[in-house]
Amino acid sequence: MLTLLTLPMVFAAVLMASAIRRVPVGQVYTLYRHGKMARLLQPGIHLVLPLRDRVAHKIDLAGQTLRLEEPGSEAGEMRGTVYWQVLEPERADAVFEQVDQLIRRGAIEALQGESGVDLGDRRDLGRHLKLSLNNALRERGMMVTRVELENT
């Protein structure tokens, strides 16, 4: 008899605990309900529907880094680091999982498509890559803040 009373109480406690989400400062969580984005969870404590809502992405607003090591120019391999940041989580959520591929592909296309940039000058090349990547990422709610290229 005690087990029959304990089981529903434990289930209710687990259900209540899963309804509380704590979002750390500097992050935003995207909450999905039935496969569609329902809302953004800003930093703080939030109540969600445990069996209906799920957190799809935990987006860090402070900034991200991506290491590039790609063959992409006549001058040799392109090596460096791209620093990027999410500015609008609502727009970035749709492509958040593919950002690394978008940046890599955009860097390769920028190097192959532009003949007016001196491929030997890493600063000019970095500025060109930043502008080119920002043209593609701004409409998706993200921005490249810095590109550092290494001499190869």
C-alpha positions, 0 to 999 in steps of 0.5 A: 500500500505504501508503494502505491502511494509513493510511486505517484508522489515520486512521479509528480516530484520528477514532473515538477522538477522537469518543469523548471528551467534555469537559463544562465546569464549570457545565454538564451535557450530556444524552447520548441513545442510540437516541433516549432519554436514557441519562445526564447528563454532569457536568463533567469528561472522559467516554468515550461510544460515538461512533456510538451516543451523541449530546449532545442538550442542553448545559445551563448551570446558572449561569442564563439570561435571557429578554427579554420584549417582549409585549403582555399587559396593559391597562396596555400592553406588558409589557417586562422580563427574566426570570432563570431557572435549571435546578435538576434537569437530568434533569427539565428536559431534556424541555422545555429547547428550549421554555423560552422559549415556556413562560415567555412564555406563562406571563407572558401567562397570569398577567397576563390571569388575575389581576385582584387585582394592581395592573398599575401597580406593577411590583414587585408585578407582577414578584413575581406573575409570578415566583410564577406562573412558578415554579408552572409551572416547578418541576415541570419542574426549573427556577426563575425567580430574578428578574423585572425589568419596565420602565415602559412 
